[in-house]
Amino acid sequence: MRQQVLVLYLANSALDAKVVGWARYDGTGTAEHTTGDSDEPPYETGLEALLDGWRLFQAAQLLPPYPGHEYDTSYLKHEFFFEKLQPTP
């Protein structure tokens, strides 16, 4: 089995929130993806990825902002990792 990994950054912590960033990695060797290789996300929401057969295996820990920093911008914090397993050719 070979693994495909999909990283989705969502607008908030709910899986049905809009995708605002993404990255794909293909361990099957059938496709090569690079950062910024698409203007459209592969899915509109994390829930759509689940419905398409991706398995959720990690979600970002929800941490409250430090007092006084509620409106600071930084990294995309609502990160979800999905995988699909494909048979080895």
C-alpha angles and dihedrals in degrees: 000000000000127000132233116195127203121189115197125187110203132200090245140353096282117101090224092058120114119273110246099172138009147177131194131202123187117203091177091074092228096110138025119212128186133187111282095012092134137038092205124062116242088240134017092225140009089249090061089056090053091049089052092057103267114141118224110227105162138023127185117263111252109238124178116236118260109260110273093020100079093120101039116122121226138128122350101267104188096077123164126186120208131181140195122195117216127191114256109253 
